[in-house]
Amino acid sequence: MGYKSINKNLIGSNCITAIIKDYKGNLWVASDNDEIYCIDPQGKQKAHFTSEKGNNIPKSITCFFEDSEKKIWIGSVFQGMARLNTDNGMCDYIPQFNDCSIYSIVEDRTKHLWVGTMGNGLFQTDLNGKIQMKAP
């Protein structure tokens, strides 16, 4: 899949920076400066969300995470952390992370997200993105 594939160029030619398979079997692929592609379980492009198409998707996505409530989270280098609306490609940014470069997001068994940043430490949030604590 990609620009070197003769008949499967579903994701452009840019660097792939993150990928996740959601609970429906869709692949969400982040492509540097080409934002987000959604590939359905049959291998067809379902969506391509970009800022040029009016979406507020970050340009440099570093990670995806799907939480236990089936919400997809995005971490980015320059725009912090956001929840992705998978229907329309719009992001709901978490203001507390505006100045953070997010590199990893995971959920623990108590339904808290742990957010790893570059230079700002480790944070714990609830599933709405409200910061519970910054790890020492």
N, CA, C and O atoms as CSV, one atom per row, in Angstrom:
chain,resi,resn,atom,element,x,y,z
A,1,MET,N,N,0.852,-1.163,0.000
A,1,MET,CA,C,0.000,0.000,0.000
A,1,MET,C,C,0.901,1.230,0.000
A,1,MET,O,O,1.808,1.329,0.826
A,2,GLY,N,N,0.671,2.133,-0.883
A,2,GLY,CA,C,1.495,3.334,-0.954
A,2,GLY,C,C,1.896,3.643,-2.380
A,2,GLY,O,O,1.510,2.928,-3.305
A,3,TYR,N,N,2.668,4.700,-2.567
A,3,TYR,CA,C,2.955,5.192,-3.907
A,3,TYR,C,C,3.805,4.237,-4.730
A,3,TYR,O,O,3.815,4.348,-5.956
A,4,LYS,N,N,4.517,3.306,-4.113
A,4,LYS,CA,C,5.310,2.342,-4.890
A,4,LYS,C,C,4.489,1.122,-5.298
A,4,LYS,O,O,4.969,0.265,-6.039
A,5,SER,N,N,3.265,1.047,-4.819
A,5,SER,CA,C,2.366,-0.034,-5.194
A,5,SER,C,C,1.668,0.345,-6.493
A,5,SER,O,O,1.170,1.463,-6.626
A,6,ILE,N,N,1.628,-0.558,-7.430
A,6,ILE,CA,C,1.036,-0.267,-8.735
A,6,ILE,C,C,-0.447,0.063,-8.631
A,6,ILE,O,O,-0.909,1.009,-9.270
A,7,ASN,N,N,-1.196,-0.689,-7.848
A,7,ASN,CA,C,-2.636,-0.460,-7.802
A,7,ASN,C,C,-3.176,-0.226,-6.396
A,7,ASN,O,O,-4.393,-0.242,-6.210
A,8,LYS,N,N,-2.336,-0.011,-5.420
A,8,LYS,CA,C,-2.798,0.182,-4.041
A,8,LYS,C,C,-2.264,1.470,-3.432
A,8,LYS,O,O,-1.961,1.491,-2.239
A,9,ASN,N,N,-2.136,2.555,-4.210
A,9,ASN,CA,C,-1.677,3.816,-3.633
A,9,ASN,C,C,-2.858,4.511,-2.968
A,9,ASN,O,O,-3.469,5.412,-3.542
A,10,LEU,N,N,-3.168,4.080,-1.753
A,10,LEU,CA,C,-4.287,4.638,-1.007
A,10,LEU,C,C,-3.843,5.681,0.007
A,10,LEU,O,O,-4.679,6.334,0.632
A,11,ILE,N,N,-2.517,5.844,0.179
A,11,ILE,CA,C,-2.022,6.690,1.265
A,11,ILE,C,C,-0.974,7.704,0.828
A,11,ILE,O,O,-0.224,8.207,1.665
A,12,GLY,N,N,-0.905,8.011,-0.439
A,12,GLY,CA,C,0.031,9.028,-0.898
A,12,GLY,C,C,1.476,8.569,-0.860
A,12,GLY,O,O,1.760,7.372,-0.843
A,13,SER,N,N,2.396,9.544,-0.847
A,13,SER,CA,C,3.823,9.217,-0.915
A,13,SER,C,C,4.629,9.770,0.256
A,13,SER,O,O,5.858,9.699,0.244
A,14,ASN,N,N,3.964,10.315,1.257
A,14,ASN,CA,C,4.682,10.894,2.388
A,14,ASN,C,C,5.017,9.842,3.443
A,14,ASN,O,O,4.511,8.720,3.411
A,15,CYS,N,N,5.869,10.228,4.364
A,15,CYS,CA,C,6.294,9.365,5.462
A,15,CYS,C,C,5.098,8.984,6.340
A,15,CYS,O,O,4.304,9.846,6.717
A,16,ILE,N,N,4.972,7.698,6.663
A,16,ILE,CA,C,3.926,7.242,7.573
A,16,ILE,C,C,4.440,7.413,8.998
A,16,ILE,O,O,5.495,6.889,9.355
A,17,THR,N,N,3.681,8.152,9.808
A,17,THR,CA,C,4.147,8.468,11.152
A,17,THR,C,C,3.380,7.739,12.250
A,17,THR,O,O,3.879,7.619,13.369
A,18,ALA,N,N,2.174,7.251,11.953
A,18,ALA,CA,C,1.389,6.527,12.953
A,18,ALA,C,C,0.322,5.707,12.239
A,18,ALA,O,O,-0.129,6.052,11.147
A,19,ILE,N,N,-0.074,4.602,12.891
A,19,ILE,CA,C,-1.120,3.753,12.330
A,19,ILE,C,C,-1.841,3.053,13.472
A,19,ILE,O,O,-1.238,2.691,14.482
A,20,ILE,N,N,-3.145,2.871,13.292
A,20,ILE,CA,C,-3.940,2.138,14.274
A,20,ILE,C,C,-5.077,1.433,13.543
A,20,ILE,O,O,-5.561,1.908,12.516
A,21,LYS,N,N,-5.492,0.297,14.086
A,21,LYS,CA,C,-6.660,-0.416,13.582
A,21,LYS,C,C,-7.757,-0.237,14.618
A,21,LYS,O,O,-7.578,-0.613,15.777
A,22,ASP,N,N,-8.904,0.338,14.215
A,22,ASP,CA,C,-9.970,0.603,15.183
A,22,ASP,C,C,-10.858,-0.627,15.393
A,22,ASP,O,O,-10.667,-1.666,14.761
A,23,TYR,N,N,-11.818,-0.483,16.280
A,23,TYR,CA,C,-12.684,-1.604,16.646
A,23,TYR,C,C,-13.552,-2.092,15.482
A,23,TYR,O,O,-14.070,-3.208,15.529
A,24,LYS,N,N,-13.716,-1.276,14.446
A,24,LYS,CA,C,-14.476,-1.669,13.254
A,24,LYS,C,C,-13.593,-2.340,12.205
A,24,LYS,O,O,-14.089,-2.828,11.189
A,25,GLY,N,N,-12.289,-2.363,12.451
A,25,GLY,CA,C,-11.357,-2.951,11.493
A,25,GLY,C,C,-10.789,-1.959,10.495
A,25,GLY,O,O,-10.053,-2.351,9.590
A,26,ASN,N,N,-11.119,-0.670,10.642
A,26,ASN,CA,C,-10.554,0.366,9.777
A,26,ASN,C,C,-9.116,0.657,10.184
A,26,ASN,O,O,-8.784,0.648,11.369
A,27,LEU,N,N,-8.264,0.915,9.192
A,27,LEU,CA,C,-6.912,1.383,9.464
A,27,LEU,C,C,-6.908,2.905,9.377
A,27,LEU,O,O,-7.392,3.482,8.403
A,28,TRP,N,N,-6.361,3.542,10.394
A,28,TRP,CA,C,-6.164,4.983,10.399
A,28,TRP,C,C,-4.672,5.206,10.241
A,28,TRP,O,O,-3.877,4.760,11.068
A,29,VAL,N,N,-4.295,5.901,9.173
A,29,VAL,CA,C,-2.895,6.077,8.814
A,29,VAL,C,C,-2.572,7.566,8.806
A,29,VAL,O,O,-3.225,8.346,8.113
A,30,ALA,N,N,-1.566,7.957,9.578
A,30,ALA,CA,C,-1.097,9.344,9.576
A,30,ALA,C,C,0.089,9.443,8.639
A,30,ALA,O,O,1.042,8.669,8.729
A,31,SER,N,N,0.016,10.399,7.747
A,31,SER,CA,C,1.068,10.625,6.762
A,31,SER,C,C,1.581,12.045,6.950
A,31,SER,O,O,0.805,13.000,6.901
A,32,ASP,N,N,2.871,12.187,7.162
A,32,ASP,CA,C,3.467,13.488,7.467
A,32,ASP,C,C,3.103,14.529,6.415
A,32,ASP,O,O,3.378,14.349,5.228
A,33,ASN,N,N,2.490,15.607,6.854
A,33,ASN,CA,C,2.035,16.716,6.006
A,33,ASN,C,C,0.966,16.323,4.987
A,33,ASN,O,O,0.670,17.101,4.080
A,34,ASP,N,N,0.390,15.144,5.118
A,34,ASP,CA,C,-0.720,14.729,4.269
A,34,ASP,C,C,-1.853,14.223,5.152
A,34,ASP,O,O,-2.818,13.634,4.666
A,35,GLU,N,N,-1.730,14.451,6.409
A,35,GLU,CA,C,-2.668,14.175,7.473
A,35,GLU,C,C,-3.162,12.730,7.563
A,35,GLU,O,O,-2.339,11.818,7.643
A,36,ILE,N,N,-4.483,12.489,7.554
A,36,ILE,CA,C,-5.017,11.179,7.936
A,36,ILE,C,C,-5.796,10.505,6.813
A,36,ILE,O,O,-6.633,11.117,6.150
A,37,TYR,N,N,-5.495,9.237,6.625
A,37,TYR,CA,C,-6.251,8.370,5.716
A,37,TYR,C,C,-6.977,7.317,6.544
A,37,TYR,O,O,-6.465,6.857,7.565
A,38,CYS,N,N,-8.171,6.940,6.100
A,38,CYS,CA,C,-8.886,5.814,6.689
A,38,CYS,C,C,-9.085,4.773,5.592
A,38,CYS,O,O,-9.653,5.062,4.539
A,39,ILE,N,N,-8.611,3.564,5.855
A,39,ILE,CA,C,-8.741,2.452,4.916
A,39,ILE,C,C,-9.687,1.437,5.544
A,39,ILE,O,O,-9.455,0.980,6.664
A,40,ASP,N,N,-10.763,1.078,4.823
A,40,ASP,CA,C,-11.739,0.143,5.384
A,40,ASP,C,C,-11.212,-1.291,5.378
A,40,ASP,O,O,-10.180,-1.562,4.764
A,41,PRO,N,N,-11.908,-2.215,6.054
A,41,PRO,CA,C,-11.420,-3.599,6.132
A,41,PRO,C,C,-11.276,-4.292,4.774
A,41,PRO,O,O,-10.555,-5.285,4.667
A,42,GLN,N,N,-11.943,-3.791,3.746
A,42,GLN,CA,C,-11.818,-4.369,2.406
A,42,GLN,C,C,-10.644,-3.776,1.627
A,42,GLN,O,O,-10.407,-4.152,0.479
A,43,GLY,N,N,-9.908,-2.848,2.250
A,43,GLY,CA,C,-8.735,-2.263,1.608
A,43,GLY,C,C,-9.038,-1.084,0.707
A,43,GLY,O,O,-8.225,-0.747,-0.154
A,44,LYS,N,N,-10.188,-0.446,0.881
A,44,LYS,CA,C,-10.546,0.734,0.083
A,44,LYS,C,C,-10.414,1.995,0.937
A,44,LYS,O,O,-10.676,1.975,2.139
A,45,GLN,N,N,-10.006,3.083,0.299
A,45,GLN,CA,C,-9.893,4.351,1.020
A,45,GLN,C,C,-11.292,4.839,1.375
A,45,GLN,O,O,-12.120,5.090,0.499
A,46,LYS,N,N,-11.533,4.965,2.650
A,46,LYS,CA,C,-12.833,5.409,3.154
A,46,LYS,C,C,-12.867,6.929,3.336
A,46,LYS,O,O,-13.897,7.569,3.124
A,47,ALA,N,N,-11.717,7.496,3.734
A,47,ALA,CA,C,-11.643,8.938,3.969
A,47,ALA,C,C,-10.200,9.408,3.877
A,47,ALA,O,O,-9.261,8.639,4.085
A,48,HIS,N,N,-10.045,10.695,3.560
A,48,HIS,CA,C,-8.742,11.361,3.603
A,48,HIS,C,C,-9.003,12.738,4.183
A,48,HIS,O,O,-9.499,13.630,3.494
A,49,PHE,N,N,-8.668,12.906,5.449
A,49,PHE,CA,C,-8.903,14.157,6.160
A,49,PHE,C,C,-7.643,15.008,6.123
A,49,PHE,O,O,-6.578,14.568,6.555
A,50,THR,N,N,-7.766,16.231,5.604
A,50,THR,CA,C,-6.640,17.165,5.538
A,50,THR,C,C,-7.099,18.559,5.914
A,50,THR,O,O,-8.284,18.878,5.827
A,51,SER,N,N,-6.156,19.386,6.332
A,51,SER,CA,C,-6.494,20.778,6.635
A,51,SER,C,C,-6.912,21.518,5.366
A,51,SER,O,O,-7.707,22.456,5.429
A,52,GLU,N,N,-6.380,21.102,4.213
A,52,GLU,CA,C,-6.763,21.748,2.949
A,52,GLU,C,C,-8.226,21.488,2.597
A,52,GLU,O,O,-8.828,22.253,1.845
A,53,LYS,N,N,-8.797,20.417,3.135
A,53,LYS,CA,C,-10.209,20.098,2.896
A,53,LYS,C,C,-11.103,20.667,3.995
A,53,LYS,O,O,-12.287,20.338,4.066
A,54,GLY,N,N,-10.538,21.520,4.851
A,54,GLY,CA,C,-11.326,22.165,5.887
A,54,GLY,C,C,-11.281,21.478,7.241
A,54,GLY,O,O,-11.905,21.952,8.191
A,55,ASN,N,N,-10.558,20.374,7.350
A,55,ASN,CA,C,-10.417,19.707,8.641
A,55,ASN,C,C,-9.312,20.388,9.441
A,55,ASN,O,O,-8.410,20.998,8.866
A,56,ASN,N,N,-9.381,20.287,10.744
A,56,ASN,CA,C,-8.349,20.892,11.598
A,56,ASN,C,C,-7.380,19.829,12.119
A,56,ASN,O,O,-7.046,19.797,13.304
A,57,ILE,N,N,-6.941,18.965,11.211
A,57,ILE,CA,C,-6.038,17.860,11.515
A,57,ILE,C,C,-4.610,18.399,11.666
A,57,ILE,O,O,-4.184,19.248,10.883
A,58,PRO,N,N,-3.865,17.905,12.676
A,58,PRO,CA,C,-2.462,18.323,12.789
A,58,PRO,C,C,-1.643,17.833,11.591
A,58,PRO,O,O,-1.922,16.773,11.031
A,59,LYS,N,N,-0.648,18.603,11.212
A,59,LYS,CA,C,0.227,18.230,10.095
A,59,LYS,C,C,1.221,17.132,10.466
A,59,LYS,O,O,1.534,16.279,9.636
A,60,SER,N,N,1.715,17.144,11.695
A,60,SER,CA,C,2.742,16.179,12.109
A,60,SER,C,C,2.225,15.307,13.245
A,60,SER,O,O,2.460,15.597,14.418
A,61,ILE,N,N,1.525,14.247,12.893
A,61,ILE,CA,C,0.950,13.312,13.872
A,61,ILE,C,C,2.017,12.307,14.278
A,61,ILE,O,O,2.734,11.770,13.434
A,62,THR,N,N,2.112,12.060,15.580
A,62,THR,CA,C,3.108,11.112,16.095
A,62,THR,C,C,2.497,9.818,16.599
A,62,THR,O,O,3.174,8.790,16.622
A,63,CYS,N,N,1.220,9.840,17.008
A,63,CYS,CA,C,0.606,8.622,17.526
A,63,CYS,C,C,-0.910,8.693,17.465
A,63,CYS,O,O,-1.510,9.768,17.442
A,64,PHE,N,N,-1.505,7.510,17.439
A,64,PHE,CA,C,-2.948,7.322,17.575
A,64,PHE,C,C,-3.188,6.444,18.795
A,64,PHE,O,O,-2.321,5.664,19.189
A,65,PHE,N,N,-4.370,6.575,19.392
A,65,PHE,CA,C,-4.794,5.642,20.423
A,65,PHE,C,C,-6.308,5.581,20.431
A,65,PHE,O,O,-6.973,6.616,20.386
A,66,GLU,N,N,-6.867,4.357,20.490
A,66,GLU,CA,C,-8.309,4.185,20.639
A,66,GLU,C,C,-8.579,3.749,22.071
A,66,GLU,O,O,-8.058,2.728,22.521
A,67,ASP,N,N,-9.392,4.520,22.789
A,67,ASP,CA,C,-9.640,4.209,24.194
A,67,ASP,C,C,-10.781,3.197,24.340
A,67,ASP,O,O,-11.357,2.751,23.348
A,68,SER,N,N,-11.094,2.847,25.571
A,68,SER,CA,C,-12.109,1.831,25.854
A,68,SER,C,C,-13.514,2.283,25.484
A,68,SER,O,O,-14.427,1.460,25.416
A,69,GLU,N,N,-13.703,3.575,25.244
A,69,GLU,CA,C,-14.998,4.101,24.802
A,69,GLU,C,C,-15.037,4.306,23.287
A,69,GLU,O,O,-15.944,4.952,22.765
A,70,LYS,N,N,-14.054,3.755,22.593
A,70,LYS,CA,C,-13.955,3.772,21.124
A,70,LYS,C,C,-13.649,5.156,20.555
A,70,LYS,O,O,-13.899,5.395,19.374
A,71,LYS,N,N,-13.119,6.064,21.357
A,71,LYS,CA,C,-12.680,7.378,20.881
A,71,LYS,C,C,-11.238,7.249,20.400
A,71,LYS,O,O,-10.415,6.592,21.036
A,72,ILE,N,N,-10.947,7.885,19.270
A,72,ILE,CA,C,-9.578,7.887,18.765
A,72,ILE,C,C,-8.909,9.203,19.145
A,72,ILE,O,O,-9.435,10.289,18.902
A,73,TRP,N,N,-7.734,9.066,19.748
A,73,TRP,CA,C,-6.934,10.198,20.181
A,73,TRP,C,C,-5.752,10.346,19.250
A,73,TRP,O,O,-5.234,9.363,18.720
A,74,ILE,N,N,-5.329,11.586,19.055
A,74,ILE,CA,C,-4.184,11.895,18.207
A,74,ILE,C,C,-3.162,12.662,19.030
A,74,ILE,O,O,-3.505,13.587,19.766
A,75,GLY,N,N,-1.903,12.264,18.895
A,75,GLY,CA,C,-0.805,13.035,19.454
A,75,GLY,C,C,-0.041,13.663,18.304
A,75,GLY,O,O,0.121,13.046,17.251
A,76,SER,N,N,0.432,14.891,18.501
A,76,SER,CA,C,1.153,15.571,17.422
A,76,SER,C,C,2.348,16.342,17.970
A,76,SER,O,O,2.466,16.589,19.170
A,77,VAL,N,N,3.222,16.710,17.049
A,77,VAL,CA,C,4.436,17.432,17.424
A,77,VAL,C,C,4.118,18.882,17.806
A,77,VAL,O,O,4.593,19.370,18.832
A,78,PHE,N,N,3.328,19.561,16.996
A,78,PHE,CA,C,3.135,21.002,17.170
A,78,PHE,C,C,1.769,21.405,17.709
A,78,PHE,O,O,1.602,22.539,18.159
A,79,GLN,N,N,0.789,20.509,17.675
A,79,GLN,CA,C,-0.568,20.889,18.068
A,79,GLN,C,C,-1.111,20.087,19.239
A,79,GLN,O,O,-2.320,20.070,19.467
A,80,GLY,N,N,-0.240,19.426,19.983
A,80,GLY,CA,C,-0.661,18.752,21.196
A,80,GLY,C,C,-1.477,17.494,20.969
A,80,GLY,O,O,-1.119,16.642,20.156
A,81,MET,N,N,-2.595,17.389,21.710
A,81,MET,CA,C,-3.422,16.182,21.705
A,81,MET,C,C,-4.868,16.545,21.385
A,81,MET,O,O,-5.368,17.595,21.788
A,82,ALA,N,N,-5.529,15.648,20.647
A,82,ALA,CA,C,-6.918,15.898,20.260
A,82,ALA,C,C,-7.677,14.587,20.146
A,82,ALA,O,O,-7.083,13.527,19.951
A,83,ARG,N,N,-9.008,14.671,20.271
A,83,ARG,CA,C,-9.895,13.560,19.933
A,83,ARG,C,C,-10.322,13.768,18.496
A,83,ARG,O,O,-10.663,14.880,18.092
A,84,LEU,N,N,-10.303,12.694,17.729
A,84,LEU,CA,C,-10.692,12.748,16.325
A,84,LEU,C,C,-12.155,12.373,16.178
A,84,LEU,O,O,-12.585,11.331,16.672
A,85,ASN,N,N,-12.923,13.220,15.497
A,85,ASN,CA,C,-14.274,12.850,15.102
A,85,ASN,C,C,-14.116,12.058,13.814
A,85,ASN,O,O,-13.800,12.625,12.769
A,86,THR,N,N,-14.334,10.759,13.884
A,86,THR,CA,C,-14.073,9.889,12.735
A,86,THR,C,C,-15.112,10.034,11.637
A,86,THR,O,O,-14.915,9.528,10.532
A,87,ASP,N,N,-16.214,10.715,11.919
A,87,ASP,CA,C,-17.239,10.937,10.887
A,87,ASP,C,C,-16.895,12.106,9.973
A,87,ASP,O,O,-17.108,12.044,8.762
A,88,ASN,N,N,-16.351,13.189,10.576
A,88,ASN,CA,C,-16.116,14.391,9.760
A,88,ASN,C,C,-14.658,14.856,9.727
A,88,ASN,O,O,-14.344,15.831,9.045
A,89,GLY,N,N,-13.766,14.179,10.449
A,89,GLY,CA,C,-12.353,14.530,10.414
A,89,GLY,C,C,-11.970,15.756,11.216
A,89,GLY,O,O,-10.857,16.262,11.075
A,90,MET,N,N,-12.865,16.238,12.048
A,90,MET,CA,C,-12.538,17.391,12.875
A,90,MET,C,C,-11.939,16.926,14.199
A,90,MET,O,O,-12.293,15.869,14.721
A,91,CYS,N,N,-11.025,17.736,14.730
A,91,CYS,CA,C,-10.351,17.418,15.982
A,91,CYS,C,C,-10.841,18.321,17.095
A,91,CYS,O,O,-11.061,19.517,16.900
A,92,ASP,N,N,-11.006,17.728,18.261
A,92,ASP,CA,C,-11.331,18.464,19.478
A,92,ASP,C,C,-10.044,18.503,20.296
A,92,ASP,O,O,-9.704,17.538,20.981
A,93,TYR,N,N,-9.332,19.627,20.219
A,93,TYR,CA,C,-8.036,19.749,20.884
A,93,TYR,C,C,-8.199,19.925,22.388
A,93,TYR,O,O,-9.138,20.569,22.856
A,94,ILE,N,N,-7.275,19.346,23.126
A,94,ILE,CA,C,-7.253,19.446,24.580
A,94,ILE,C,C,-6.332,20.615,24.932
A,94,ILE,O,O,-5.115,20.508,24.782
A,95,PRO,N,N,-6.903,21.728,25.398
A,95,PRO,CA,C,-6.111,22.960,25.593
A,95,PRO,C,C,-4.893,22.802,26.502
A,95,PRO,O,O,-3.879,23.468,26.295
A,96,GLN,N,N,-4.981,21.928,27.503
A,96,GLN,CA,C,-3.866,21.759,28.437
A,96,GLN,C,C,-2.606,21.234,27.749
A,96,GLN,O,O,-1.512,21.338,28.302
A,97,PHE,N,N,-2.753,20.671,26.544
A,97,PHE,CA,C,-1.617,20.100,25.834
A,97,PHE,C,C,-1.173,20.946,24.632
A,97,PHE,O,O,-0.375,20.486,23.816
A,98,ASN,N,N,-1.676,22.156,24.521
A,98,ASN,CA,C,-1.344,23.001,23.362
A,98,ASN,C,C,0.152,23.208,23.169
A,98,ASN,O,O,0.617,23.292,22.032
A,99,ASP,N,N,0.906,23.291,24.240
A,99,ASP,CA,C,2.347,23.550,24.141
A,99,ASP,C,C,3.183,22.282,24.244
A,99,ASP,O,O,4.392,22.356,24.467
A,100,CYS,N,N,2.563,21.132,24.087
A,100,CYS,CA,C,3.267,19.856,24.257
A,100,CYS,C,C,3.414,19.118,22.931
A,100,CYS,O,O,2.537,19.177,22.069
A,101,SER,N,N,4.526,18.431,22.789
A,101,SER,CA,C,4.699,17.464,21.705
A,101,SER,C,C,4.352,16.104,22.296
A,101,SER,O,O,5.024,15.628,23.211
A,102,ILE,N,N,3.303,15.484,21.772
A,102,ILE,CA,C,2.787,14.222,22.309
A,102,ILE,C,C,3.353,13.069,21.491
A,102,ILE,O,O,3.260,13.059,20.264
A,103,TYR,N,N,3.944,12.093,22.187
A,103,TYR,CA,C,4.546,10.953,21.489
A,103,TYR,C,C,3.917,9.614,21.837
A,103,TYR,O,O,4.139,8.636,21.123
A,104,SER,N,N,3.146,9.538,22.902
A,104,SER,CA,C,2.481,8.274,23.208
A,104,SER,C,C,1.268,8.512,24.087
A,104,SER,O,O,1.239,9.421,24.917
A,105,ILE,N,N,0.256,7.659,23.876
A,105,ILE,CA,C,-0.979,7.709,24.654
A,105,ILE,C,C,-1.389,6.259,24.916
A,105,ILE,O,O,-1.466,5.458,23.985
A,106,VAL,N,N,-1.651,5.921,26.173
A,106,VAL,CA,C,-2.155,4.595,26.535
A,106,VAL,C,C,-3.216,4.771,27.622
A,106,VAL,O,O,-3.292,5.814,28.271
A,107,GLU,N,N,-4.029,3.737,27.804
A,107,GLU,CA,C,-5.064,3.757,28.835
A,107,GLU,C,C,-4.769,2.674,29.863
A,107,GLU,O,O,-4.359,1.567,29.514
A,108,ASP,N,N,-4.984,3.006,31.140
A,108,ASP,CA,C,-4.811,1.990,32.180
A,108,ASP,C,C,-6.158,1.354,32.519
A,108,ASP,O,O,-7.187,1.740,31.964
A,109,ARG,N,N,-6.152,0.392,33.418
A,109,ARG,CA,C,-7.380,-0.340,33.720
A,109,ARG,C,C,-8.396,0.488,34.502
A,109,ARG,O,O,-9.541,0.066,34.664
A,110,THR,N,N,-7.989,1.674,34.994
A,110,THR,CA,C,-8.922,2.553,35.710
A,110,THR,C,C,-9.487,3.639,34.792
A,110,THR,O,O,-10.035,4.636,35.262
A,111,LYS,N,N,-9.350,3.438,33.502
A,111,LYS,CA,C,-9.877,4.356,32.480
A,111,LYS,C,C,-9.225,5.737,32.539
A,111,LYS,O,O,-9.893,6.757,32.366
A,112,HIS,N,N,-7.935,5.757,32.781
A,112,HIS,CA,C,-7.166,6.991,32.694
A,112,HIS,C,C,-6.196,6.864,31.531
A,112,HIS,O,O,-5.621,5.802,31.294
A,113,LEU,N,N,-6.026,7.960,30.814
A,113,LEU,CA,C,-5.032,7.999,29.748
A,113,LEU,C,C,-3.717,8.487,30.328
A,113,LEU,O,O,-3.686,9.397,31.156
A,114,TRP,N,N,-2.641,7.873,29.886
A,114,TRP,CA,C,-1.302,8.323,30.212
A,114,TRP,C,C,-0.720,8.905,28.935
A,114,TRP,O,O,-0.703,8.251,27.893
A,115,VAL,N,N,-0.250,10.124,29.026
A,115,VAL,CA,C,0.198,10.879,27.855
A,115,VAL,C,C,1.675,11.199,28.013
A,115,VAL,O,O,2.078,11.911,28.932
A,116,GLY,N,N,2.480,10.654,27.093
A,116,GLY,CA,C,3.916,10.902,27.107
A,116,GLY,C,C,4.265,12.056,26.187
A,116,GLY,O,O,3.812,12.108,25.044
A,117,THR,N,N,5.068,12.979,26.686
A,117,THR,CA,C,5.431,14.168,25.914
A,117,THR,C,C,6.942,14.239,25.746
A,117,THR,O,O,7.694,13.528,26.412
A,118,MET,N,N,7.361,15.102,24.852
A,118,MET,CA,C,8.787,15.389,24.717
A,118,MET,C,C,9.061,16.680,25.471
A,118,MET,O,O,8.627,17.758,25.065
A,119,GLY,N,N,9.778,16.555,26.561
A,119,GLY,CA,C,10.207,17.730,27.308
A,119,GLY,C,C,9.255,18.220,28.376
A,119,GLY,O,O,9.633,19.073,29.178
A,120,ASN,N,N,8.016,17.707,28.420
A,120,ASN,CA,C,7.055,18.155,29.430
A,120,ASN,C,C,6.638,17.055,30.391
A,120,ASN,O,O,5.789,17.283,31.253
A,121,GLY,N,N,7.211,15.876,30.263
A,121,GLY,CA,C,6.924,14.804,31.209
A,121,GLY,C,C,5.765,13.913,30.809
A,121,GLY,O,O,5.370,13.842,29.645
A,122,LEU,N,N,5.236,13.236,31.814
A,122,LEU,CA,C,4.159,12.266,31.671
A,122,LEU,C,C,2.934,12.787,32.401
A,122,LEU,O,O,3.031,13.246,33.539
A,123,PHE,N,N,1.773,12.715,31.744
A,123,PHE,CA,C,0.533,13.207,32.328
A,123,PHE,C,C,-0.488,12.087,32.413
A,123,PHE,O,O,-0.467,11.148,31.617
A,124,GLN,N,N,-1.385,12.197,33.389
A,124,GLN,CA,C,-2.533,11.310,33.483
A,124,GLN,C,C,-3.782,12.162,33.279
A,124,GLN,O,O,-3.930,13.212,33.905
A,125,THR,N,N,-4.682,11.707,32.401
A,125,THR,CA,C,-5.928,12.437,32.161
A,125,THR,C,C,-7.099,11.477,32.308
A,125,THR,O,O,-6.925,10.258,32.322
A,126,ASP,N,N,-8.304,12.053,32.419
A,126,ASP,CA,C,-9.491,11.212,32.324
A,126,ASP,C,C,-9.812,11.023,30.838
A,126,ASP,O,O,-9.091,11.539,29.985
A,127,LEU,N,N,-10.865,10.303,30.523
A,127,LEU,CA,C,-11.188,10.024,29.121
A,127,LEU,C,C,-11.772,11.225,28.383
A,127,LEU,O,O,-12.115,11.123,27.205
A,128,ASN,N,N,-11.887,12.353,29.065
A,128,ASN,CA,C,-12.283,13.598,28.405
A,128,ASN,C,C,-11.076,14.498,28.162
A,128,ASN,O,O,-11.213,15.581,27.592
A,129,GLY,N,N,-9.896,14.057,28.592
A,129,GLY,CA,C,-8.682,14.839,28.383
A,129,GLY,C,C,-8.349,15.783,29.518
A,129,GLY,O,O,-7.392,16.550,29.418
A,130,LYS,N,N,-9.129,15.744,30.613
A,130,LYS,CA,C,-8.847,16.619,31.753
A,130,LYS,C,C,-7.669,16.043,32.538
A,130,LYS,O,O,-7.706,14.895,32.980
A,131,ILE,N,N,-6.632,16.851,32.702
A,131,ILE,CA,C,-5.421,16.402,33.386
A,131,ILE,C,C,-5.723,16.099,34.848
A,131,ILE,O,O,-6.268,16.930,35.574
A,132,GLN,N,N,-5.355,14.889,35.260
A,132,GLN,CA,C,-5.510,14.454,36.655
A,132,GLN,C,C,-4.224,14.701,37.431
A,132,GLN,O,O,-4.253,15.094,38.597
A,133,MET,N,N,-3.088,14.465,36.763
A,133,MET,CA,C,-1.802,14.662,37.432
A,133,MET,C,C,-0.685,14.665,36.407
A,133,MET,O,O,-0.821,14.129,35.307
A,134,LYS,N,N,0.417,15.277,36.789
A,134,LYS,CA,C,1.658,15.178,36.018
A,134,LYS,C,C,2.571,14.287,36.840
A,134,LYS,O,O,2.815,14.553,38.017
A,135,ALA,N,N,3.073,13.231,36.220
A,135,ALA,CA,C,3.943,12.301,36.943
A,135,ALA,C,C,5.239,12.995,37.342
A,135,ALA,O,O,5.790,13.786,36.577
A,136,PRO,N,N,5.725,12.690,38.555
A,136,PRO,CA,C,6.968,13.333,39.014
A,136,PRO,C,C,8.169,12.880,38.198
A,136,PRO,O,O,9.289,13.322,38.451
